[in-house]
Amino acid sequence: MVAAPMQEKQNLRKPIGTLVLIAFLLTWLWGATTLAPVAGRLHFLLEMGYYLAAGTFWAIPLKPLFDWMNAGEPESED
């Protein structure tokens, strides 16, 4: 069968993407907790902005990873 190698490649995208996701999140958390003492010395509003940004912006760099993980899957008909 000709389609088998393509299917295997698509099936590996999610496990590989999951490992990359976990590695990224662990790195992000390490960075956020390393900078937390510095943020704690800032004005209250700046500290709140730091935690808001650290807790929100982690998802932006992951958009291409999610797109890659879902590439080749059929579109769902909602």
Backbone torsions as a table, in degrees:
resi	resn	phi	psi	omega
1	MET	NA	138.1	-178.0
2	VAL	-82.5	-30.7	-173.8
3	ALA	-79.2	-11.9	-175.7
4	ALA	-61.3	-46.8	179.5
5	PRO	-61.8	-37.3	179.0
6	MET	-65.6	-39.8	179.0
7	GLN	-64.2	-41.5	178.1
8	GLU	-63.0	-41.5	179.4
9	LYS	-62.4	-42.6	179.3
10	GLN	-68.1	-35.2	-179.8
11	ASN	-70.2	-25.7	179.5
12	LEU	-82.0	-15.3	-177.5
13	ARG	-61.1	-43.3	-176.3
14	LYS	-69.6	-46.0	177.3
15	PRO	-63.8	-40.8	178.8
16	ILE	-66.0	-44.2	178.1
17	GLY	-61.8	-36.9	178.0
18	THR	-64.8	-41.5	177.4
19	LEU	-64.6	-41.3	177.4
20	VAL	-64.7	-40.8	178.5
21	LEU	-60.4	-47.5	179.5
22	ILE	-62.5	-43.8	178.9
23	ALA	-62.4	-42.9	179.3
24	PHE	-63.4	-46.1	-178.1
25	LEU	-64.9	-38.8	177.0
26	LEU	-64.5	-40.1	177.3
27	THR	-65.9	-43.0	179.0
28	TRP	-61.6	-44.9	179.7
29	LEU	-64.3	-39.7	177.7
30	TRP	-61.1	-45.7	179.5
31	GLY	-64.1	-42.8	-179.1
32	ALA	-65.1	-41.2	179.9
33	THR	-75.3	-27.0	175.9
34	THR	-68.8	-37.9	-179.5
35	LEU	-85.0	-8.6	-176.8
36	ALA	-59.7	-41.4	177.9
37	PRO	-62.3	-34.2	176.7
38	VAL	-66.8	-43.1	179.2
39	ALA	-65.0	-31.2	-179.9
40	GLY	-66.5	-19.6	179.4
41	ARG	-91.2	-4.2	-179.1
42	LEU	-83.3	169.0	173.3
43	HIS	-58.2	151.1	-176.1
44	PHE	-52.2	-44.9	-177.7
45	LEU	-67.5	-37.8	176.7
46	LEU	-67.8	-38.9	177.0
47	GLU	-63.4	-42.3	178.4
48	MET	-64.0	-39.8	177.2
49	GLY	-63.3	-38.5	177.7
50	TYR	-61.0	-49.9	-178.1
51	TYR	-66.9	-34.8	176.1
52	LEU	-64.3	-45.0	179.7
53	ALA	-66.7	-45.2	-178.5
54	ALA	-64.2	-32.6	-179.2
55	GLY	-85.7	-11.3	-175.4
56	THR	-112.1	-45.9	-169.6
57	PHE	-77.2	-0.8	177.4
58	TRP	-65.2	-25.4	-175.4
59	ALA	-77.4	-24.6	-175.7
60	ILE	-61.8	-47.9	179.9
61	PRO	-69.0	-14.0	-177.6
62	LEU	-87.3	-9.5	-180.0
63	LYS	-56.0	-47.8	177.8
64	PRO	-62.8	-33.5	178.0
65	LEU	-64.9	-45.1	178.9
66	PHE	-64.4	-39.1	176.8
67	ASP	-61.7	-43.3	179.5
68	TRP	-65.0	-41.9	-179.1
69	MET	-63.0	-32.9	-176.8
70	ASN	-97.8	3.4	179.9
71	ALA	-65.5	138.2	177.5
72	GLY	87.2	-6.2	177.1
73	GLU	-83.2	146.9	177.3
74	PRO	-66.5	145.9	178.2
75	GLU	-67.4	139.6	177.0
76	SER	-82.9	141.6	-179.6
77	GLU	-100.2	99.1	-179.3
78	ASP	-96.3	NA	NA
